[in-house]
Amino acid sequence: MTYKRACLIVIDGWGSRDESYGNAIMEAETPVMDAFKEDSDHYGIIGAAGLYVGLPDGTMGNSEVGHLTIGAGAVDYQDLVKINKSISEKTLSTRPALVDACKAANAGTGRLHLWGLLSDGGVHSHNQHIYALIEAIKGEGVKELFLHCCMDGRDTAPTSGGGYMKELEDKLAELNYGKVASVMGRYYAMDRDKRWERVQKAYDVMCRASGGEAKWAGEYDKEVKAYDVEAGKVKDLIEAMHGQKMTDEFIEPTGVCPGGGIADGDVFVCFNFRADRAKEMFECIAVKPLFDSAVERKPGMTISMTKLSAQFADLGIPTIFPPGSSSNGLSETVSKLGLTQYHSAETEKFAHVTFFFNGGREAPFEGEVRQLEDSPKVATYDLAPKMTVEKVANNMVAEIEAGKHTFLVCNLAAPDMVGHTGIYEKAMIAAAHTDECIGKIAAACKEKGVGLFITADHGNCETMLTEEGKPMTSHSCTPVPFVCQTGEKKVKRSVADRKDAGVADIAPTMLTYMGIPVPKEMTGESWID
């Protein structure tokens, strides 16, 4: 049987918002997407945040859940919702992996370490999860608890970390339990691009091999290279770092509790629920450092909040909330028919267009070809706002023209990654360049008779200023575009008619266009009759 070929472009961080204030997309030159928007028969607006992607209502979308939902063609409750439900039902303390971790600590050194992002952004972690874990661990009688806190400033306001730390310290004081052992910006501890020189700085502080010497009035212990910060005063250290022009994301890894480093035999728990920015550090602690370090720790046990990697699962590392099973997503459906497919992105988003798009599957499906382009090696992407979008687009054009693959998908990363810097003019450059590259892919699809579908995983660079005129570096709850350049076919539905129209509709729509039966597991609705 012959199936129509189809191409999907996921523009990362490209929301659809009509107001021009703080809207880098609207102020940039984007003639390609503007033209699509004016074609009402083939353009719609769909949800990509909150309940549309299985997150709590009103929660901003993110790349992980966006790609999971797009690839699955169905909405599934994400880890954030599952964890929240467990906490509200007071069952977190009964989760087997957490109980076993506490038992291991009690049978060993009596010490347990919590590490992750101190934030209520809900993208990688949530501070309410930390508080619930602390209470559960105390309830299990673990003698000593140490917290290693990554500061956010990316999915939250850039200098909001002092408030989050105060709330944490107040909780520790209320429970009379636990100590903050180290603080570090997520720039160092939550890398995902194998920038091991950053990861090592955070790792060494957590394991107390070295530490930052930021200007701070507290007593600095040079032997263990940590600040002996009085309980309840770590907030002051963070705010002092702000005074040195250091926002939360870029806070130098710093020890604040001598003796609070991870030691052999201690238990280590990662409380982030999102994998991509947690697994590098987790591997260094749980398996082995991937750099030359002055110290290598051998924890008594390591666990994670959710599944971070198939590698860790193969090693028998338990998770507090194991993943559910997903099947018959877009990639798997295409593969089962013996058709070939092509997935492409640059480093920053490669996991999203492969692992997450394929429902958390590490290995390619049969007939799936993957192509990775390196992201620019710069400190922040405002220094290279076009990123590697053109290379990814050129690869797509070549594959479309070659005619080998029935299904093609790529991620264009620049709008999101540059939007996260908060530098408006650079985000405009990213948006304009991305639009130009979309035009190349669209032209190739039209020439070769390939159906083109364009969407985004979440919003970002369309909402870059707060009401007070301050930079907004986080994702947004803004809906996203859905373009169907399909020739004779017309989009029969619109978000105005269906308030539940979301990114889960994309896979069923594409399969309908291609002439492939939509699997029963896909609960999204096709926009094509």
C-alpha positions in Angstrom: 0.0 0.0 0.0 1.2 3.5 -0.8 1.1 6.1 2.0 1.5 9.9 1.7 4.7 11.3 3.0 4.5 13.9 5.8 6.9 16.2 7.6 6.6 17.7 11.0 8.4 20.8 12.3 8.4 21.4 16.0 9.4 25.0 16.7 10.7 25.1 20.2 9.3 27.9 22.4 7.1 29.5 19.7 3.7 30.5 21.2 0.9 32.3 19.4 0.0 35.6 21.1 -1.7 38.6 19.5 -0.3 41.3 21.8 2.9 42.9 20.6 4.2 43.9 24.1 7.1 41.6 25.0 6.5 39.5 21.8 9.8 38.8 20.1 8.0 36.8 17.4 5.6 39.5 16.5 8.3 42.2 16.3 10.7 40.0 14.2 10.4 39.5 10.5 8.5 36.3 10.1 6.9 36.3 6.7 6.6 32.5 6.4 4.7 31.9 9.6 2.7 35.1 9.0 1.5 33.8 5.6 0.5 30.5 7.2 -1.5 32.3 9.9 -3.6 34.2 7.2 -4.6 30.8 5.6 -7.5 30.0 7.9 -8.2 26.7 6.1 -4.8 25.3 7.1 -4.0 27.1 10.4 -5.2 26.7 13.9 -4.2 27.4 17.5 -3.9 24.5 20.0 -3.1 24.1 23.7 0.4 23.1 24.8 0.3 23.7 28.6 -1.5 22.6 31.6 -4.2 19.9 31.1 -3.4 19.8 27.3 -0.2 18.0 28.1 -1.2 16.2 31.4 0.1 18.9 33.7 -1.9 20.7 36.4 -4.2 23.4 35.0 -2.4 26.7 34.6 1.1 25.1 34.6 3.4 26.2 31.8 4.3 23.7 29.1 7.8 22.4 28.6 9.8 20.5 25.9 9.6 17.1 27.6 5.8 16.9 28.0 5.2 18.7 24.7 7.2 16.2 22.7 5.8 13.2 24.7 2.2 14.4 24.0 2.9 15.2 20.3 4.5 11.8 19.7 1.9 9.8 21.6 -1.1 11.5 20.1 -2.7 11.3 23.5 -2.6 13.2 26.8 -1.2 11.3 29.8 -0.8 12.5 33.3 2.8 13.6 33.6 5.1 12.9 36.6 4.3 16.2 38.2 0.6 15.4 38.4 1.3 11.8 39.6 3.6 13.1 42.4 1.2 15.8 43.5 -1.6 13.2 43.7 0.6 10.9 45.8 1.4 13.8 48.2 -2.2 14.9 48.5 -3.3 11.3 49.2 -0.4 11.0 51.7 1.1 7.9 50.0 4.5 9.3 49.2 6.1 7.8 52.4 4.9 4.4 51.4 6.6 4.3 47.9 8.9 1.2 48.0 12.0 2.9 46.5 11.8 5.7 49.1 11.2 3.3 52.0 14.2 1.2 50.8 16.4 4.3 50.5 15.6 5.3 54.1 16.3 1.7 55.3 19.6 1.7 53.5 20.6 5.0 55.2 19.6 3.7 58.6 21.5 0.5 58.1 24.6 2.3 56.8 26.0 5.8 57.6 22.7 7.3 58.8 23.1 10.0 56.2 20.8 10.8 53.2 21.3 13.5 50.6 18.6 15.2 48.5 19.7 16.9 45.3 17.7 18.9 42.7 16.2 22.2 41.6 14.8 24.4 44.4 11.9 25.9 42.4 8.1 26.0 42.0 8.5 26.3 38.3 7.1 22.8 37.8 9.3 22.1 34.8 12.1 20.0 36.4 10.9 19.9 40.1 8.6 21.4 42.6 9.5 22.7 46.1 6.4 21.1 47.5 7.8 17.7 46.6 11.0 18.5 48.5 9.0 19.4 51.7 7.0 16.2 51.4 10.2 14.1 51.0 11.8 15.8 54.0 8.8 14.9 56.2 8.8 11.3 54.8 12.5 10.8 55.4 12.3 12.2 58.9 9.3 9.9 59.6 11.5 6.9 58.6 14.0 7.9 61.3 17.0 8.8 59.1 19.5 10.4 61.4 21.0 13.1 59.1 19.6 14.8 56.0 21.5 17.1 53.8 20.1 19.2 50.9 22.1 20.2 47.8 20.1 22.9 46.1 20.2 23.9 42.5 19.0 27.5 42.1 16.6 28.2 39.2 16.3 31.7 37.7 15.3 30.3 34.4 11.8 28.8 34.9 11.4 31.4 37.6 12.4 35.0 38.0 16.2 35.5 37.8 16.7 36.6 41.4 13.8 34.8 43.1 16.1 32.2 44.8 16.4 34.0 48.1 12.6 33.6 48.6 12.7 29.9 47.8 15.6 29.3 50.1 13.9 31.2 53.0 10.8 29.0 52.6 13.0 25.9 52.6 15.0 27.0 55.7 11.7 27.9 57.5 10.5 24.4 56.8 13.7 22.8 58.1 13.4 25.0 61.3 9.8 24.0 61.7 10.7 20.3 61.5 14.0 20.8 63.4 15.5 18.4 60.8 17.9 18.6 57.8 20.6 21.0 56.7 21.3 22.8 53.5 24.8 21.5 52.5 25.5 23.3 49.2 24.0 25.7 46.7 24.7 26.0 43.0 23.2 27.5 39.8 21.5 25.1 37.4 23.9 26.4 34.8 26.5 24.1 36.5 24.6 21.2 38.0 21.9 20.7 35.4 23.8 20.7 32.1 22.6 18.4 29.4 25.2 19.1 26.7 28.2 17.2 28.2 29.9 20.3 29.4 31.7 18.4 32.0 33.7 21.3 33.2 30.5 22.9 34.5 29.2 19.7 36.0 32.5 19.0 37.8 32.3 22.3 39.7 29.0 21.4 41.2 30.0 17.7 41.7 33.2 18.7 43.6 31.3 21.0 45.9 28.6 18.4 46.6 31.3 15.8 47.4 33.3 18.5 49.2 36.4 18.3 47.0 36.4 22.0 46.4 34.1 25.0 46.7 33.5 28.5 45.6 34.9 31.4 47.5 32.2 34.0 46.8 32.4 37.2 48.7 30.4 36.5 51.8 30.6 37.6 55.4 30.2 34.1 56.8 33.1 32.1 58.1 34.9 30.2 55.3 36.5 26.8 56.3 39.4 26.6 53.9 40.3 23.0 54.8 37.0 21.6 53.4 36.3 24.7 51.3 32.8 25.4 52.6 31.0 28.2 54.3 29.9 27.4 57.9 26.6 29.3 57.4 24.3 29.6 60.3 21.1 27.7 59.9 18.5 29.9 58.3 21.0 32.3 56.8 21.7 30.6 53.4 19.1 33.0 51.9 21.5 35.8 52.8 24.3 34.2 51.0 22.2 33.9 47.8 21.1 37.5 48.0 24.8 38.5 48.6 25.6 36.7 45.3 22.9 38.6 43.6 24.7 41.7 44.7 27.7 40.4 42.8 25.6 40.4 39.6 25.1 36.7 39.9 21.6 35.6 39.1 20.2 32.3 40.5 21.0 30.3 37.3 24.7 31.2 37.5 25.4 31.0 41.2 28.8 29.5 41.7 28.7 26.1 43.4 29.3 26.8 47.1 29.4 24.6 50.2 27.6 26.0 53.2 27.9 23.2 55.7 31.2 21.6 56.6 30.8 17.9 56.9 27.7 18.0 54.6 29.3 16.5 51.5 28.4 13.2 50.1 30.6 10.5 51.6 31.0 6.8 50.8 28.1 4.8 52.0 25.7 7.7 52.1 22.3 7.5 50.3 21.7 9.9 47.4 18.2 10.9 46.2 17.5 13.0 43.1 14.2 14.8 43.5 14.0 16.3 40.0 11.2 14.5 38.0 12.5 15.5 34.5 15.3 13.5 33.1 17.2 15.6 30.6 18.9 18.0 33.0 19.3 15.6 35.9 20.9 12.5 34.4 24.5 13.9 33.9 24.9 14.7 37.5 23.1 11.6 38.6 25.4 9.4 36.5 28.4 11.0 38.1 27.1 10.2 41.6 25.4 6.9 41.0 27.8 5.3 38.5 31.1 7.2 38.0 32.3 10.8 37.3 32.8 11.4 33.6 35.7 13.7 34.3 39.0 13.7 36.2 38.0 14.5 39.7 39.8 14.7 43.0 37.1 12.6 44.6 34.9 9.7 43.6 32.1 8.7 45.9 30.5 5.2 46.3 27.0 5.8 47.7 25.3 3.1 49.7 22.2 3.6 47.5 21.0 6.0 44.8 17.4 6.5 43.7 15.6 9.0 41.5 12.2 10.5 41.7 11.4 9.2 38.2 13.1 7.2 35.4 16.1 9.3 34.2 17.6 6.8 31.7 17.3 3.2 30.5 21.0 2.9 31.5 20.1 3.5 35.2 17.2 1.1 35.0 19.5 -1.6 33.5 21.8 -1.1 36.5 18.9 -1.7 38.9 18.7 1.8 40.2 15.2 2.2 41.6 12.8 5.1 41.1 10.1 6.4 43.4 7.6 6.8 40.6 8.4 4.2 37.8 7.2 5.1 34.3 4.0 3.7 32.9 4.0 2.0 29.5 3.2 3.8 26.3 2.6 2.2 22.9 1.5 2.9 19.4 2.7 6.5 19.2 3.4 8.1 15.9 6.9 6.8 15.4 6.0 3.2 16.4 2.9 3.2 14.2 5.0 4.3 11.2 7.7 1.7 12.0 5.2 -1.2 12.3 4.1 -0.6 8.7 7.7 -1.2 7.6 8.1 2.5 6.6 11.3 4.5 7.3 11.4 7.8 9.2 13.9 10.6 10.0 14.4 12.5 13.2 16.7 15.5 13.5 17.7 18.2 15.9 20.7 19.9 17.4 22.2 18.8 20.7 20.0 20.8 23.1 16.8 19.3 21.7 17.9 16.0 20.3 16.6 14.0 23.3 13.2 15.6 22.8 12.8 14.7 19.2 13.9 11.1 19.8 13.6 9.8 23.4 10.6 11.9 24.5 8.9 12.0 21.1 9.1 8.2 21.1 7.4 7.8 24.5 10.6 7.5 26.6 12.3 4.9 24.4 16.0 5.2 24.1 16.6 3.0 21.1 15.4 4.0 17.6 12.4 2.1 16.2 13.0 -0.2 13.2 13.5 2.0 10.1 14.2 5.1 12.2 17.2 7.3 11.2 18.4 9.9 13.5 20.7 12.9 12.7 22.3 15.1 15.4 23.9 18.5 14.8 26.0 20.1 17.5 24.7 23.1 19.3 27.1 26.1 19.4 29.7 25.8 22.2 28.9 29.2 23.8 28.2 30.2 27.4 24.7 31.4 26.6 22.8 31.3 23.3 22.4 35.1 23.0 26.0 34.9 21.8 24.9 32.6 18.9 21.1 33.3 18.5 20.8 31.4 15.2 22.2 28.3 16.9 22.3 25.4 14.5 18.8 25.8 13.0 20.0 26.3 9.4 22.0 23.0 9.5 19.0 21.1 10.8 16.7 22.7 8.2 19.2 22.0 5.4 19.3 18.3 6.5 15.5 18.2 6.4 15.5 19.7 2.9 18.0 17.1 1.7 16.0 14.2 3.2 12.7 15.5 1.7 14.3 15.8 -1.7 15.9 12.3 -1.4 12.4 10.8 -1.1 13.4 7.9 1.1 11.5 8.5 4.3 7.7 8.5 4.7 7.7 10.5 7.9 10.2 13.2 8.9 10.4 15.3 12.1 12.8 18.0 13.3 13.1 20.4 16.2 14.2 24.0 15.6 15.6 25.0 19.0 16.6 28.7 18.7 13.4 30.5 19.8 13.3 28.6 23.1 17.0 28.5 24.0 17.5 32.2 23.1 14.2 33.1 24.8 15.6 31.7 28.0 18.4 34.3 28.0 15.8 37.0 28.4 17.6 39.2 25.8 14.8 40.5 23.6 16.8 41.6 20.5 18.6 38.3 20.3 15.3 36.4 20.5 14.0 38.5 17.6 17.0 37.3 15.6 16.3 33.7 16.6 12.7 34.0 15.5 13.5 35.6 12.2 16.2 33.1 11.3 13.9 30.2 12.3 11.1 31.5 10.1 13.5 31.8 7.2 14.6 28.1 7.7 11.0 27.0 8.0 10.4 28.6 4.6 13.2 26.4 3.1 11.5 23.2 4.4 8.1 24.4 3.4 9.3 25.0 -0.2 10.9 21.6 -0.4 7.7 19.9 0.9 5.6 21.7 -1.6 7.9 20.8 -4.5 8.0 17.1 -3.6 4.3 16.8 -2.6 5.1 16.1 1.0 2.4 17.2 3.6 3.9 19.7 6.0 2.7 20.1 9.6 4.2 22.8 11.9 3.6 23.3 15.6 5.5 24.1 18.8 6.0 22.2 22.0 5.3 25.2 24.3 5.5 29.0 24.3 8.4 31.2 25.3 9.8 34.0 23.1 6.3 35.4 22.4 6.2 36.4 26.1 9.5 37.9 27.2 8.6 40.8 29.4 6.7 41.0 32.7 4.0 43.7 33.2 6.8 45.7 35.0 9.0 45.5 31.9 11.5 43.0 33.4 12.9 40.1 31.4 10.8 36.9 31.5 13.1 33.9 30.9 10.6 31.1 31.5 8.2 29.2 29.3 4.6 30.4 29.1 1.0 29.0 29.0 0.4 30.5 25.6 -1.2 28.3 23.0 0.8 27.3 19.9 0.2 27.3 16.2 -0.8 24.2 14.2 -0.1 24.5 10.4 -1.3 21.9 7.9 0.1 22.5 4.4 -1.6 19.6 2.8 -2.6 20.5 -0.7 -6.1 19.5 -1.4 -7.0 18.7 2.2 -8.6 21.3 4.4 -8.5 21.6 8.2 -12.1 21.0 9.3 -11.7 21.9 12.9 -10.5 25.0 14.8 -9.7 25.8 18.4 -12.7 28.1 18.4 -15.0 25.1 17.8 -13.1 22.7 20.2 -11.7 24.2 23.4 -9.9 20.9 24.1 -7.9 21.2 20.9 -4.3 20.5 21.9 -1.0 19.1 20.7 -2.3 15.5 21.1 -4.3 16.2 17.9 -1.2 16.4 15.8 -0.3 12.7 15.4 -3.9 11.6 14.5 -4.1 14.5 12.0 -0.9 13.4 10.3 -1.7 9.8 10.2 -5.1 10.6 8.7 -3.4 12.6 6.0 -0.9 9.8 5.3 -3.7 7.3 5.0 -2.6 5.3 8.1 -5.3 4.1 10.5 -5.2 6.0 13.8 -4.4 3.6 16.7 -6.9 3.3 19.5 -4.3 4.5 22.0 -4.4 7.9 20.4 -7.1 10.0 22.1 -6.4 13.2 20.2 -8.7 14.1 17.3 -7.7 14.4 13.7 -8.3 17.8 12.1 -8.8 16.2 8.7 -11.9 14.3 7.7 
